[in-house]
Amino acid sequence: MRKRSLYSVFIAAIVAVGAFSIYAWHPSMAPITPPVKDQFAADVIAQGKVLAAAGYCSTCHTTPGGSPYAGNYEMHTDFGIIYSSNITPDVQTGIGNWSEEAFIRAMRTGVSRDGHHLLPAFPYEHFNKMTDEDIKAVYAYIMSSVPAVSQQKIDNGIPFPLNIRFLQSGWKLLFADTTPFKPQADESAEWNRGAYLAQGVAHCGACHTPRNALGGEKRDQMYSGAAIDGWIAPSLTTSSKAPLKWRAADFDEYLRTGNSSFHGSAAGPMAPVVHAGLSALSDSDLKAISVYFGALAGNHNDNPASSPALKAALESQQLPDPRIDNGARLYAISCQSCHYSSNELNKGRPLLALGSALHLDDPTNLINVTLDGFRANQGITGVVMPAFRDALSDEDITAIATYLRQSAGEQPWPNLKQKVAEIRLQPRFEH
């Protein structure tokens, strides 16, 4: 009886392995001769250029100062270092010999032309929401307009057994959402257009949705905030920590300009999303995305200027006596000339007490900005903030952050000085 049970288990295991192998295996797709530009219609190429920008393809597939789309952008994950692929039309090292069908398969299922599984750092779960026409347009743009660059991909630093691509199919089976986009009949056409763009090509959830221990998105917490590239992508829903809840108008201002008067400016990974990505979209598409997220945020107040939270933020700008508060003294010396003004809202600069950085449970974003400032291509275009990495000590930054946090009406962050020291030593990501 015992032997029979063991045989049954053994046979069941063989059947399971065989079934998984069938599920996991994908055939290689035949290489093609690279298509010529005249093969694609001009309007399709133009559409593809816009969509490639909105999907930040160049941002993730270009090293700082490197050739566009040639790959090797370094991504630090909880599972090791991943280097992006060369997606230029180079035949030997890029995707020059990929057919349109092979490109669509990769975008929809995360499977390369040669049949191996792509790592989920490539957000195929989101690109799968795109229509065939939009995916074909991106293919047309890359194949016709992106210069071919010969550049071998750097090997990923993913440890065994996570580096076995065959096993990625198991991850997909457990966590990947490859269902197509489904419009909501009870929502407006504008809302559905925004949802299509946000869930698909813009893949907003890839950064703003928390992940489980194995890297799968927690879809029951979609857009509720997550850590990404040494920053915190804040919640875009009703769970936002911001004292003034986001409105559609706030999202629209932020996506167009990189700044919201009532919420803050685009820094870190979000800066290129706004300035090098979504800026390519039409005004109507940006408005649609804003309508979609405005509905998720749940704030329909058209007059935030009358909010008690805004009144409290303005009152918090009254500095305590700097002779007895070291944080206030350092703030007055280093920050006050730019960040304190009774006309601050009219100038477009966000009030610090309203920004999410001071109200998140984690001080990472505030520390990052204090250390490295804002470049002219971040936040409000052309407006810079100096980096204080070499000007302020860990103790100084801790004092300023403590003062700002308390002036915003929040409890002090625990172990703040230790956090400042840790972030100062972290590798800096070029965004």
ROMARLO-155702 format. One record per residue: x negated, y negated, z negated of N, C-alpha, C in turn; residue in three letters. Coordinates in steps of 0.2 Angstrom, whole numbers, padded with zeros to 4 digits, always signed. Layout:
# residues N
XYZXYZXYZAla ...
//
This chain:
# residues 431
-0004+0006+0000+0000+0000+0000-0004-0006+0000Met -0010-0006-0004-0014-0012-0005-0018-0013+0002Arg -0020-0007+0005-0023-0008+0012-0019-0011+0017Lys -0012-0009+0017-0008-0011+0022-0007-0019+0021Arg -0006-0021+0015-0006-0028+0013-0012-0032+0016Ser -0018-0029+0015-0024-0032+0017-0024-0033+0025Leu -0022-0027+0028-0021-0027+0035-0016-0033+0038Tyr -0011-0033+0034-0006-0038+0036-0008-0045+0036Ser -0012-0046+0030-0015-0053+0029-0020-0054+0035Val -0024-0049+0036-0030-0050+0041-0027-0051+0048Phe -0021-0048+0050-0018-0049+0056-0015-0056+0056Ile -0012-0058+0051-0008-0064+0051-0014-0070+0052Ala -0020-0069+0049-0025-0074+0049-0027-0074+0056Ala -0028-0068+0060-0030-0068+0067-0025-0072+0071Ile -0019-0070+0070-0013-0074+0074-0014-0081+0073Val -0014-0083+0066-0015-0090+0065-0020-0094+0068Ala -0026-0091+0068-0032-0094+0071-0031-0094+0079Val -0028-0089+0082-0027-0089+0089-0022-0094+0091Gly -0017-0095+0087-0012-0100+0088-0015-0107+0088Ala -0019-0108+0082-0022-0115+0082-0027-0116+0087Phe -0030-0111+0090-0035-0112+0095-0031-0114+0102Ser -0026-0111+0103-0022-0112+0109-0019-0120+0108Ile -0017-0121+0102-0015-0128+0101-0020-0133+0102Tyr -0026-0132+0099-0032-0136+0099-0035-0137+0106Ala -0035-0132+0110-0039-0132+0116-0035-0137+0121Trp -0039-0141+0125-0037-0145+0130-0042-0144+0136His -0039-0143+0142-0044-0142+0148-0047-0149+0150Pro -0053-0148+0153-0057-0153+0156-0053-0156+0162Ser -0053-0162+0163-0050-0165+0169-0055-0167+0174Met -0054-0165+0180-0059-0166+0185-0061-0173+0186Ala -0068-0174+0187-0070-0181+0188-0068-0183+0195Pro -0068-0190+0195-0066-0193+0202-0072-0198+0204Ile -0071-0200+0210-0076-0205+0213-0073-0212+0210Thr -0077-0216+0207-0074-0222+0204-0070-0226+0209Pro -0064-0228+0207-0060-0232+0211-0062-0239+0213Pro -0060-0242+0218-0062-0248+0221-0057-0253+0218Val -0059-0260+0218-0055-0265+0215-0049-0266+0219Lys -0049-0265+0226-0044-0266+0231-0038-0261+0230Asp -0040-0256+0226-0035-0250+0225-0029-0253+0220Gln -0031-0258+0216-0026-0260+0211-0023-0267+0213Phe -0017-0268+0212-0013-0275+0213-0016-0280+0209Ala -0016-0286+0211-0019-0292+0207-0015-0293+0201Ala -0008-0292+0201-0004-0294+0195-0005-0288+0190Asp -0006-0282+0192-0007-0276+0188-0014-0278+0184Val -0019-0280+0187-0026-0281+0184-0025-0287+0179Ile -0021-0292+0181-0020-0297+0176-0017-0295+0170Ala -0012-0291+0171-0008-0288+0165-0013-0284+0161Gln -0017-0280+0164-0021-0276+0160-0026-0280+0156Gly -0029-0286+0159-0033-0290+0156-0030-0293+0149Lys -0024-0295+0150-0020-0297+0144-0020-0292+0139Val -0018-0286+0141-0017-0280+0136-0023-0278+0133Leu -0028-0278+0137-0035-0276+0134-0037-0281+0129Ala -0036-0287+0130-0037-0292+0125-0033-0291+0118Ala -0027-0290+0119-0022-0290+0114-0023-0283+0110Ala -0027-0278+0113-0028-0272+0109-0035-0272+0107Gly -0039-0278+0107-0046-0279+0104-0051-0274+0107Tyr -0050-0272+0113-0054-0267+0116-0061-0269+0116Cys -0062-0275+0118-0069-0278+0118-0072-0278+0111Ser -0068-0280+0107-0070-0281+0100-0073-0275+0097Thr -0070-0269+0098-0072-0263+0095-0077-0259+0099Cys -0077-0261+0106-0082-0257+0110-0088-0262+0113His -0090-0267+0109-0095-0271+0110-0099-0272+0104Thr -0106-0271+0104-0110-0273+0099-0111-0280+0099Thr -0113-0283+0093-0114-0291+0093-0120-0293+0098Pro -0118-0297+0102-0123-0299+0107-0124-0294+0113Gly -0120-0289+0113-0121-0283+0118-0117-0284+0124Gly -0117-0280+0129-0113-0280+0135-0106-0278+0133Ser -0101-0282+0136-0094-0280+0134-0092-0273+0136Pro -0089-0270+0132-0086-0263+0133-0091-0258+0133Tyr -0097-0259+0132-0102-0254+0133-0103-0250+0127Ala -0099-0251+0121-0099-0247+0116-0105-0248+0110Gly -0105-0243+0106-0110-0243+0100-0109-0248+0095Asn -0103-0251+0095-0101-0255+0089-0100-0251+0083Tyr -0104-0253+0077-0104-0249+0071-0098-0250+0067Glu -0095-0244+0065-0089-0244+0060-0091-0240+0054Met -0091-0243+0048-0092-0239+0042-0085-0237+0040His -0084-0230+0039-0078-0227+0036-0080-0223+0030Thr -0074-0221+0027-0075-0216+0021-0078-0210+0023Asp -0079-0208+0029-0081-0202+0031-0088-0202+0035Phe -0091-0208+0035-0097-0209+0038-0097-0214+0043Gly -0102-0215+0047-0103-0221+0052-0101-0218+0059Ile -0097-0222+0062-0094-0220+0069-0096-0226+0074Ile -0099-0224+0079-0101-0229+0085-0096-0228+0090Tyr -0093-0234+0093-0088-0233+0098-0091-0231+0105Ser -0087-0229+0109-0089-0226+0115-0090-0232+0121Ser -0094-0230+0126-0095-0234+0132-0089-0233+0136Asn -0085-0239+0137-0079-0238+0141-0079-0242+0147Ile -0085-0244+0149-0086-0247+0156-0086-0242+0161Thr -0085-0244+0168-0084-0240+0173-0091-0236+0175Pro -0096-0236+0171-0102-0232+0172-0100-0225+0173Asp -0103-0222+0178-0101-0215+0179-0105-0210+0174Val -0111-0211+0173-0115-0207+0168-0113-0208+0161Gln -0113-0214+0159-0112-0215+0151-0105-0218+0149Thr -0101-0220+0154-0095-0223+0153-0089-0219+0155Gly -0084-0222+0158-0078-0219+0160-0077-0220+0168Ile -0082-0221+0171-0082-0222+0178-0079-0216+0182Gly -0079-0210+0180-0077-0205+0184-0070-0202+0181Asn -0067-0206+0176-0061-0204+0173-0055-0206+0178Trp -0051-0201+0179-0045-0202+0183-0040-0206+0179Ser -0035-0209+0182-0029-0212+0178-0026-0208+0173Glu -0025-0201+0175-0022-0196+0171-0026-0195+0165Glu -0033-0195+0166-0037-0193+0160-0037-0199+0155Ala -0037-0205+0158-0036-0211+0154-0030-0211+0150Phe -0024-0210+0153-0018-0209+0149-0018-0204+0144Ile -0021-0198+0145-0021-0193+0140-0025-0195+0134Arg -0030-0199+0135-0034-0201+0130-0031-0206+0126Ala -0027-0211+0129-0023-0216+0125-0017-0213+0122Met -0015-0208+0124-0009-0205+0121-0010-0199+0116Arg -0015-0195+0117-0016-0189+0113-0023-0189+0110Thr -0028-0194+0111-0034-0194+0108-0039-0188+0110Gly -0038-0187+0117-0042-0181+0120-0046-0184+0126Val -0053-0183+0126-0057-0186+0131-0056-0182+0138Ser -0059-0185+0143-0058-0182+0149-0061-0174+0149Arg -0066-0173+0146-0069-0167+0146-0066-0162+0141Asp -0060-0164+0137-0056-0160+0133-0058-0160+0126Gly -0063-0164+0124-0065-0164+0116-0060-0169+0113His -0059-0168+0107-0055-0173+0103-0058-0179+0101His -0055-0185+0101-0058-0191+0099-0056-0192+0092Leu -0061-0195+0088-0060-0197+0081-0054-0202+0080Leu -0050-0202+0075-0045-0206+0074-0046-0213+0073Pro -0053-0215+0073-0055-0222+0073-0052-0225+0079Ala -0052-0221+0085-0048-0224+0091-0041-0223+0090Phe -0037-0229+0089-0030-0229+0087-0025-0226+0092Pro -0026-0220+0095-0022-0217+0100-0015-0216+0097Tyr -0014-0216+0091-0007-0215+0088-0003-0221+0090Glu -0007-0227+0090-0003-0233+0092-0003-0234+0099His -0008-0233+0103-0008-0234+0110-0003-0229+0113Phe -0001-0224+0110+0004-0219+0112+0011-0223+0113Asn +0012-0228+0109+0018-0232+0109+0019-0236+0116Lys +0013-0237+0119+0013-0241+0125+0017-0237+0131Met +0020-0241+0136+0023-0238+0142+0017-0235+0146Thr +0019-0231+0151+0014-0229+0156+0012-0235+0160Asp +0016-0239+0162+0014-0245+0166+0009-0249+0162Glu +0010-0250+0156+0005-0254+0152-0002-0251+0152Asp -0002-0244+0150-0008-0241+0150-0012-0241+0157Ile -0008-0240+0162-0011-0240+0169-0014-0247+0170Lys -0011-0252+0168-0013-0259+0169-0020-0260+0166Ala -0021-0257+0159-0027-0258+0156-0032-0254+0160Val -0031-0248+0162-0035-0244+0166-0037-0248+0173Tyr -0033-0251+0176-0034-0255+0182-0039-0260+0181Ala -0038-0264+0175-0042-0269+0173-0049-0267+0172Tyr -0050-0262+0168-0057-0259+0166-0060-0257+0172Ile -0057-0253+0176-0060-0250+0182-0062-0255+0188Met -0058-0261+0188-0059-0266+0193-0063-0272+0191Ser -0063-0273+0185-0065-0280+0183-0071-0280+0178Ser -0072-0274+0174-0077-0274+0169-0083-0271+0172Val -0089-0275+0172-0095-0273+0175-0098-0266+0172Pro -0100-0261+0176-0102-0255+0173-0109-0256+0170Ala -0110-0253+0164-0116-0254+0160-0118-0247+0158Val -0125-0245+0160-0127-0239+0158-0130-0239+0151Ser -0127-0236+0146-0129-0236+0139-0126-0230+0135Gln -0131-0226+0133-0129-0220+0130-0126-0221+0123Gln -0121-0217+0121-0118-0218+0114-0123-0216+0109Lys -0123-0219+0103-0127-0217+0098-0123-0212+0094Ile -0126-0207+0092-0123-0201+0088-0120-0204+0082Asp -0113-0201+0080-0110-0203+0074-0113-0200+0068Asn -0113-0204+0063-0115-0201+0056-0110-0198+0052Gly -0106-0193+0055-0101-0190+0052-0104-0183+0050Ile -0103-0181+0043-0106-0175+0041-0102-0169+0043Pro -0105-0163+0042-0102-0157+0044-0097-0155+0038Phe -0092-0153+0039-0089-0150+0045-0084-0155+0049Pro -0084-0161+0046-0080-0167+0049-0082-0168+0056Leu -0088-0167+0058-0090-0169+0065-0088-0163+0070Asn -0085-0158+0068-0083-0153+0073-0076-0156+0076Ile -0077-0157+0082-0071-0161+0086-0065-0156+0086Arg -0067-0149+0087-0061-0145+0087-0056-0145+0081Phe -0059-0147+0075-0055-0147+0069-0051-0153+0069Leu -0052-0158+0073-0048-0164+0074-0041-0163+0075Gln -0040-0157+0079-0033-0156+0081-0029-0154+0075Ser -0032-0151+0070-0029-0150+0063-0027-0156+0060Gly -0031-0161+0060-0030-0168+0057-0024-0171+0061Trp -0024-0170+0068-0018-0173+0072-0012-0169+0070Lys -0012-0163+0069-0006-0159+0067-0003-0161+0060Leu -0007-0163+0056-0005-0165+0049-0003-0172+0049Leu -0007-0177+0052-0006-0184+0051-0004-0188+0057Phe -0005-0186+0063-0005-0191+0069+0003-0191+0071Ala +0004-0198+0072+0011-0199+0075+0010-0201+0082Asp +0012-0196+0086+0012-0197+0093+0019-0198+0097Thr +0023-0200+0093+0030-0201+0096+0030-0208+0100Thr +0034-0208+0105+0034-0214+0109+0038-0220+0105Pro +0037-0226+0107+0041-0231+0104+0048-0231+0106Phe +0052-0232+0101+0059-0231+0102+0063-0238+0099Lys +0065-0242+0104+0069-0248+0102+0074-0247+0097Pro +0075-0252+0093+0081-0251+0088+0087-0255+0091Gln +0092-0251+0092+0098-0254+0095+0102-0259+0091Ala +0100-0259+0084+0104-0264+0080+0099-0271+0079Asp +0094-0271+0083+0089-0277+0083+0089-0281+0090Glu +0087-0287+0090+0087-0291+0096+0082-0289+0100Ser +0082-0291+0107+0077-0289+0112+0071-0292+0110Ala +0071-0298+0107+0065-0301+0105+0061-0297+0099Glu +0065-0295+0094+0063-0291+0089+0059-0285+0091Trp +0063-0281+0096+0060-0275+0099+0054-0276+0103Asn +0053-0282+0106+0047-0284+0110+0041-0284+0105Arg +0043-0288+0099+0038-0289+0094+0036-0282+0091Gly +0040-0278+0090+0039-0272+0087+0035-0267+0092Ala +0036-0268+0098+0033-0264+0103+0025-0266+0103Tyr +0024-0272+0103+0017-0275+0104+0014-0274+0097Leu +0017-0275+0091+0014-0274+0085+0012-0266+0083Ala +0017-0262+0085+0016-0255+0084+0011-0252+0089Gln +0011-0255+0095+0007-0252+0100+0001-0255+0102Gly +0000-0259+0107-0006-0261+0109-0010-0265+0104Val -0006-0269+0100-0010-0273+0094-0012-0269+0088Ala -0009-0263+0088-0010-0258+0082-0011-0261+0075His -0007-0266+0073-0007-0269+0067-0008-0265+0061Cys -0004-0259+0061-0004-0255+0056-0010-0251+0055Gly -0015-0251+0060-0021-0247+0059-0025-0251+0053Ala -0024-0257+0052-0028-0261+0047-0024-0262+0041Cys -0017-0264+0042-0013-0266+0037-0009-0261+0033His -0010-0254+0035-0007-0249+0032-0012-0245+0028Thr -0010-0243+0022-0015-0239+0018-0015-0232+0020Pro -0021-0229+0019-0022-0222+0021-0023-0217+0015Arg -0021-0211+0017-0022-0206+0012-0029-0203+0011Asn -0031-0198+0007-0038-0196+0006-0041-0194+0012Ala -0037-0191+0017-0040-0189+0023-0039-0194+0029Leu -0038-0200+0028-0038-0205+0033-0031-0206+0037Gly -0026-0202+0035-0020-0203+0038-0016-0209+0036Gly -0012-0213+0040-0009-0218+0038-0003-0216+0034Glu -0001-0220+0028+0004-0218+0024+0010-0222+0027Lys +0014-0219+0032+0019-0222+0035+0025-0225+0031Arg +0026-0222+0025+0031-0224+0021+0029-0231+0018Asp +0023-0233+0019+0020-0239+0016+0017-0244+0022Gln +0020-0243+0027+0018-0247+0033+0017-0254+0032Met +0012-0257+0034+0010-0264+0033+0010-0267+0026Tyr +0009-0262+0021+0009-0264+0014+0002-0266+0012Ser -0003-0266+0016-0010-0269+0014-0015-0263+0014Gly -0021-0264+0015-0026-0259+0015-0033-0262+0015Ala -0038-0258+0013-0045-0261+0014-0048-0259+0021Ala -0052-0264+0024-0054-0263+0030-0061-0267+0031Ile -0066-0264+0033-0072-0267+0035-0075-0272+0029Asp -0074-0269+0023-0076-0274+0017-0072-0279+0016Gly -0066-0279+0018-0061-0284+0017-0054-0281+0015Trp -0049-0285+0013-0043-0282+0011-0038-0285+0016Ile -0035-0281+0020-0029-0283+0025-0023-0284+0020Ala -0020-0290+0019-0015-0290+0014-0008-0287+0017Pro -0004-0286+0012+0003-0284+0014+0007-0289+0019Ser +0010-0287+0024+0014-0291+0028+0022-0290+0027Leu +0023-0287+0022+0030-0285+0020+0033-0289+0014Thr +0038-0287+0011+0041-0290+0005+0036-0289-0001Thr +0032-0284+0000+0027-0283-0006+0021-0287-0006Ser +0021-0292-0001+0016-0297-0001+0015-0301-0008Ser +0008-0302-0010+0007-0305-0016+0007-0313-0016Lys +0008-0315-0010+0008-0323-0009+0014-0326-0012Ala +0013-0331-0016+0018-0335-0020+0024-0337-0015Pro +0022-0339-0009+0027-0341-0004+0028-0335+0001Leu +0033-0332+0001+0034-0326+0006+0033-0329+0013Lys +0030-0324+0017+0029-0326+0024+0036-0327+0028Trp +0037-0332+0032+0042-0333+0037+0040-0331+0044Arg +0045-0330+0049+0043-0330+0056+0039-0336+0058Ala +0041-0342+0056+0037-0348+0058+0030-0348+0055Ala +0029-0345+0049+0022-0345+0047+0018-0340+0051Asp +0021-0334+0052+0017-0329+0057+0015-0333+0063Phe +0020-0336+0066+0019-0339+0073+0013-0344+0072Asp +0013-0349+0067+0008-0353+0067+0001-0350+0066Glu +0001-0345+0062-0005-0341+0060-0008-0338+0066Tyr -0004-0334+0070-0006-0331+0076-0008-0336+0082Leu -0005-0342+0082-0007-0346+0087-0013-0350+0086Arg -0014-0352+0079-0020-0356+0077-0025-0353+0073Thr -0024-0347+0070-0028-0344+0065-0028-0347+0058Gly -0022-0351+0057-0021-0354+0050-0014-0355+0049Asn -0012-0354+0043-0005-0355+0041-0006-0360+0035Ser -0002-0366+0035-0003-0371+0030-0001-0368+0023Ser +0004-0363+0023+0006-0360+0017+0003-0354+0015Phe -0002-0351+0019-0004-0344+0017-0012-0344+0018His -0015-0347+0022-0022-0346+0023-0025-0346+0030Gly -0031-0344+0031-0034-0344+0037-0037-0337+0039Ser -0038-0336+0045-0040-0329+0048-0047-0329+0047Ala -0049-0324+0043-0057-0323+0042-0058-0315+0043Ala -0065-0314+0043-0067-0307+0043-0064-0303+0049Gly -0061-0297+0049-0059-0293+0055-0053-0297+0058Pro -0049-0301+0054-0043-0304+0057-0045-0310+0062Met -0051-0313+0061-0053-0319+0066-0053-0317+0073Ala -0056-0312+0075-0056-0310+0082-0049-0307+0084Pro -0045-0305+0080-0039-0302+0082-0035-0308+0084Val -0035-0314+0081-0031-0320+0083-0035-0323+0089Val -0041-0325+0088-0045-0329+0093-0047-0326+0099His -0049-0319+0099-0051-0316+0104-0046-0311+0107Ala -0041-0310+0103-0036-0305+0105-0029-0307+0107Gly -0025-0309+0102-0018-0310+0103-0018-0317+0106Leu -0023-0321+0106-0022-0328+0110-0021-0327+0117Ser -0023-0321+0120-0021-0319+0127-0014-0318+0129Ala -0010-0317+0124-0003-0316+0125+0001-0322+0126Leu +0007-0321+0129+0011-0327+0131+0014-0330+0124Ser +0016-0336+0125+0020-0339+0119+0026-0335+0117Asp +0029-0332+0122+0035-0328+0120+0033-0322+0117Ser +0028-0319+0118+0026-0313+0115+0023-0314+0108Asp +0020-0319+0107+0018-0321+0100+0024-0323+0096Leu +0028-0326+0099+0035-0327+0095+0038-0321+0093Lys +0038-0316+0098+0042-0310+0097+0038-0306+0091Ala +0032-0306+0091+0028-0303+0085+0030-0306+0079Ile +0030-0313+0079+0032-0316+0073+0039-0315+0070Ser +0043-0314+0075+0050-0313+0073+0050-0306+0070Val +0047-0301+0073+0046-0294+0070+0044-0294+0063Tyr +0038-0297+0062+0035-0297+0055+0039-0302+0050Phe +0042-0307+0053+0046-0311+0048+0052-0307+0046Gly +0055-0303+0050+0060-0299+0047+0058-0294+0042Ala +0052-0291+0043+0049-0286+0038+0047-0290+0031Leu +0045-0296+0032+0043-0300+0026+0049-0302+0022Ala +0055-0303+0026+0061-0304+0022+0063-0311+0020Gly +0059-0316+0022+0060-0323+0020+0063-0327+0025Asn +0069-0329+0024+0072-0333+0029+0073-0340+0027His +0069-0343+0022+0070-0349+0019+0067-0354+0024Asn +0070-0359+0027+0068-0364+0032+0064-0370+0029Asp +0064-0370+0022+0061-0376+0019+0057-0374+0013Asn +0051-0371+0015+0047-0369+0009+0044-0375+0006Pro +0044-0381+0008+0042-0387+0005+0045-0389-0002Ala +0051-0386-0002+0055-0387-0008+0054-0381-0013Ser +0050-0377-0012+0049-0371-0016+0046-0373-0022Ser +0048-0370-0028+0044-0371-0034+0037-0368-0034Pro +0036-0363-0030+0029-0361-0029+0024-0366-0026Ala +0027-0370-0021+0023-0375-0018+0022-0381-0023Leu +0027-0383-0027+0026-0388-0032+0021-0386-0037Lys +0021-0379-0039+0016-0377-0044+0009-0377-0041Ala +0008-0375-0035+0002-0375-0032-0001-0382-0031Ala +0003-0387-0030+0001-0394-0029-0001-0396-0036Leu +0002-0395-0041+0001-0397-0048-0006-0393-0050Glu -0007-0387-0048-0013-0384-0050-0020-0387-0047Ser -0019-0391-0042-0025-0395-0040-0027-0400-0044Gln -0024-0402-0050-0026-0407-0055-0032-0403-0059Gln -0038-0405-0058-0043-0402-0061-0044-0403-0068Leu -0045-0398-0072-0047-0399-0079-0053-0403-0080Pro -0055-0405-0086-0061-0409-0087-0067-0405-0086Asp -0071-0407-0081-0076-0403-0078-0082-0402-0084Pro -0081-0407-0089-0087-0407-0094-0086-0400-0098Arg -0080-0397-0098-0079-0392-0103-0077-0385-0099Ile -0076-0386-0093-0074-0380-0089-0080-0379-0083Asp -0084-0375-0084-0090-0374-0079-0087-0372-0072Asn -0082-0368-0071-0079-0366-0065-0076-0373-0061Gly -0073-0377-0065-0070-0383-0062-0076-0388-0060Ala -0081-0388-0064-0087-0392-0062-0090-0390-0056Arg -0091-0383-0055-0094-0381-0049-0089-0382-0043Leu -0083-0381-0044-0078-0382-0039-0078-0389-0037Tyr -0078-0394-0041-0079-0401-0040-0085-0402-0036Ala -0090-0399-0037-0097-0401-0034-0097-0398-0027Ile -0095-0391-0026-0096-0387-0020-0090-0387-0016Ser -0084-0388-0018-0078-0386-0014-0073-0392-0014Cys -0073-0396-0019-0067-0401-0019-0067-0406-0013Gln -0072-0408-0010-0072-0413-0005-0068-0411+0001Ser -0068-0404+0002-0064-0401+0008-0057-0398+0005Cys -0057-0396-0001-0051-0392-0003-0047-0395-0008His -0047-0402-0009-0043-0405-0013-0041-0412-0010Tyr -0034-0412-0008-0032-0418-0006-0024-0418-0006Ser -0021-0424-0008-0014-0424-0009-0011-0423-0002Ser -0014-0425+0004-0012-0424+0010-0014-0418+0014Asn -0016-0413+0010-0019-0407+0012-0015-0403+0017Glu -0009-0402+0016-0004-0399+0020-0003-0402+0027Leu -0003-0409+0027-0003-0413+0033-0009-0412+0038Asn -0015-0410+0035-0021-0409+0038-0022-0402+0041Lys -0017-0398+0039-0017-0391+0041-0021-0386+0037Gly -0025-0389+0032-0029-0385+0028-0024-0381+0023Arg -0025-0375+0022-0021-0371+0017-0023-0373+0010Pro -0018-0374+0006-0019-0374-0002-0022-0368-0004Leu -0027-0368-0008-0030-0362-0010-0025-0358-0015Leu -0022-0362-0019-0017-0358-0024-0012-0355-0020Ala -0010-0356-0014-0005-0352-0010-0008-0346-0006Leu -0014-0346-0005-0017-0341-0001-0017-0334-0004Gly -0016-0329+0000-0016-0322-0003-0022-0320-0006Ser -0028-0323-0005-0034-0322-0007-0035-0322-0015Ala -0031-0327-0018-0031-0328-0025-0026-0324-0029Leu -0021-0321-0025-0016-0317-0028-0016-0310-0027His -0021-0308-0023-0022-0300-0022-0025-0298-0029Leu -0024-0291-0030-0026-0288-0036-0034-0287-0035Asp -0037-0288-0029-0044-0287-0028-0047-0294-0025Asp -0052-0296-0028-0055-0302-0026-0060-0302-0020Pro -0060-0297-0017-0064-0296-0011-0064-0301-0006Thr -0058-0303-0004-0058-0308+0002-0060-0315-0001Asn -0059-0317-0007-0061-0324-0009-0069-0324-0010Leu -0072-0318-0012-0079-0318-0013-0082-0318-0006Ile -0080-0314-0001-0082-0314+0006-0083-0321+0009Asn -0077-0324+0008-0077-0331+0011-0082-0336+0007Val -0082-0335+0001-0087-0340-0003-0094-0338-0001Thr -0096-0332+0000-0102-0330+0002-0104-0332+0009Leu -0100-0331+0014-0102-0332+0021-0098-0337+0024Asp -0093-0341+0021-0090-0346+0024-0086-0344+0030Gly -0084-0350+0034-0080-0349+0041-0085-0352+0046Phe -0085-0348+0052-0088-0351+0058-0083-0354+0062Arg -0085-0358+0067-0081-0362+0071-0075-0358+0075Ala -0077-0351+0076-0072-0347+0079-0068-0343+0075Asn -0068-0345+0068-0064-0341+0063-0059-0347+0061Gln -0053-0344+0058-0048-0349+0055-0046-0354+0060Gly -0046-0360+0057-0044-0366+0062-0050-0367+0067Ile -0049-0367+0073-0054-0367+0078-0058-0374+0077Thr -0064-0374+0077-0069-0379+0076-0070-0382+0069Gly -0066-0379+0065-0067-0381+0058-0072-0376+0054Val -0077-0378+0051-0082-0373+0048-0082-0374+0040Val -0083-0369+0037-0085-0369+0030-0092-0367+0029Met -0096-0370+0025-0103-0368+0024-0103-0361+0020Pro -0108-0357+0021-0109-0351+0017-0113-0353+0011Ala -0110-0350+0005-0114-0352-0001-0118-0346-0004Phe -0119-0341+0000-0123-0336-0002-0130-0337-0005Arg -0133-0342-0002-0140-0344-0005-0139-0350-0009Asp -0133-0353-0010-0133-0359-0014-0130-0358-0021Ala -0126-0353-0021-0123-0351-0028-0125-0344-0030Leu -0126-0344-0037-0128-0337-0040-0121-0333-0041Ser -0122-0327-0043-0117-0323-0044-0113-0326-0050Asp -0116-0329-0055-0113-0332-0061-0109-0338-0058Glu -0111-0342-0054-0108-0348-0051-0101-0346-0047Asp -0102-0341-0043-0096-0338-0039-0091-0336-0044Ile -0093-0332-0049-0089-0329-0054-0085-0335-0057Thr -0088-0340-0059-0085-0345-0063-0080-0349-0058Ala -0082-0350-0052-0077-0354-0047-0071-0349-0046Ile -0072-0343-0045-0067-0338-0044-0062-0337-0050Ala -0065-0337-0056-0061-0337-0062-0057-0343-0062Thr -0060-0349-0061-0056-0355-0062-0050-0355-0057Tyr -0051-0353-0050-0046-0354-0045-0041-0349-0047Leu -0043-0343-0049-0038-0337-0050-0033-0340-0056Arg -0036-0343-0061-0032-0345-0067-0027-0351-0065Gln -0030-0355-0060-0026-0361-0058-0021-0359-0054Ser -0021-0353-0051-0016-0351-0047-0010-0347-0051Ala -0011-0347-0057-0006-0344-0062-0007-0336-0062Gly -0013-0334-0061-0014-0326-0061-0019-0325-0067Glu -0018-0318-0069-0023-0316-0074-0030-0315-0071Gln -0035-0316-0075-0042-0315-0073-0043-0308-0070Pro -0047-0308-0064-0049-0302-0062-0054-0298-0066Trp -0053-0292-0068-0058-0288-0072-0065-0287-0068Pro -0070-0287-0072-0077-0285-0069-0079-0289-0063Asn -0077-0296-0063-0078-0300-0058-0085-0301-0056Leu -0089-0302-0061-0096-0303-0059-0099-0297-0056Lys -0098-0291-0058-0100-0285-0055-0098-0285-0048Gln -0092-0286-0047-0089-0286-0040-0092-0291-0035Lys -0094-0297-0038-0098-0302-0034-0105-0299-0032Val -0108-0296-0037-0115-0293-0035-0114-0288-0030Ala -0109-0283-0031-0108-0278-0026-0107-0280-0019Glu -0103-0285-0018-0101-0287-0012-0107-0291-0009Ile -0111-0295-0013-0117-0298-0010-0122-0293-0007Arg -0122-0287-0010-0127-0282-0007-0124-0278-0001Leu -0118-0278+0000-0115-0274+0005-0117-0277+0012Gln -0118-0272+0017-0119-0274+0024-0114-0278+0027Pro -0116-0283+0030-0111-0288+0033-0109-0286+0040Arg -0103-0286+0041-0100-0284+0048-0099-0290+0052Phe -0101-0289+0058-0101-0295+0063-0094-0294+0066Glu -0090-0299+0065-0083-0299+0068-0082-0305+0073His 
//
